[in-house]
Amino acid sequence: QVQLVESGGGLVQTGGSLRLSCAASGAIFSSMGWYRQAPGKDRELVAAITMGGITTSADSVKGRFTISRDNAKNTVYLQMNSLKPEDTAVYYCNGVSSKVYWGLGTQVTVSS
């Protein structure tokens, strides 16, 4: 059974930092990433990383968020610095193998 389990969300003040983790099991993912969905908005890509370490990220988070991956642990991380209220959303972990898998999400709230 494939599982993606996120952790590390929470409440932080503007300018603060959080580190999200996503532990995967049951499959090897060629690509893993983070998406987010704010109330009333579509889910959007935040950042993604291939098994080889190639990354992509949304313009809105460049310079503030860093995605990394530990292939041995099948875990992907999202280091979020200089957080803004507009970063408030549910953050979902995503893994791509023969299918696309999603975690249940973790809430990130940035207070102004």
N, C-alpha and C positions, 0 to 999 in steps of 0.2 A: 504494500500500500504506500502510495506516494504522499508525503506530508511536507508542508512548508510551515514552519512555526516562527512567527515574528515575536520580537521582544524589544524593549527599550523605549517605547513611547512614553509620553507623559506631558506634564504641564511645565512650561518654561517661560521666562520673561523674554521680551524682545532683546536680541543681542546674545542670547544664551546658546548653549550647545546641547545636542543629544546625539547618542549613537544607537542606531537601530541594528539589530541582528536578525538574521533569518537562517534557521537551521533546517536543512533539507534532508530527507531520507527517502529511500525507495527508488531512486532514479539518479542517473548522472545527467546534469543539465549542460547543454552546450552554451546556454546563455542564462544569466540570472539578472534580475533587476528589481527596481522599486518603482511603483506607481503610487499616485495619491488621488484621492477624491474628496473635494470639499463639498459642503452642503449645496445642493442645487447646481452643481457643475459636473461635467464629464470626468471620468477617470483619465489621468494624464501620466505620461512617462516622466519620471524624475531622473533616473539614471539606470544604465544597464552595463553589464560586463560579460565578456565572453570567457570561456575556460582559459583562453590564451592571454587574457588580461586587457583586451581592447575594450575601451570604455566609450560611452556616449552619455550625454546629459542634456537636460533642458537648459535653454539659455537663462531662464529665471534663477537657476541654482548654480550656474558656473561660478567658480571662485569661492563658493560658500560650502557646497556639499561635495563629498568625496566618496565614491563607491570603491569597495575592495572585496576581495574574495579569497577564501582559504579553500582550495580544492581538496586538500586532505581531510578537512572537516566538513566539506560540502556545505559551507556557510558563506553567506554574503553579508556585508556590512554597509551601512550608510552613515558616515560621519557628517553631521549637520552643524555648521557653525553660523554665527551671525544670523540667527533665526529671526524671521519677521512674522507679524500677525498673518500675512497672506500665505504663510507656509502651513497654517492650521488646516488639517485634513486627516482623514484616515489613510495610513500608508500601508500598501499591500506589497508583499513579496511575490515575485513572479519567477517561474522557472520553465525553460523550454527544453524539452527532450523530443520524443516522438509526438508528444502533445504539449499543450500549455497548461501549466498548473498554477494555482493561486493559493496564497495563505488567507487567513481569515481577517487579517488587518490589525493594525495597532494605531491608536489615536495619538496624534500629536497636536497639542494646543499651545499656541504662542500668545501670551498676553501682552497687551500694549502698556 
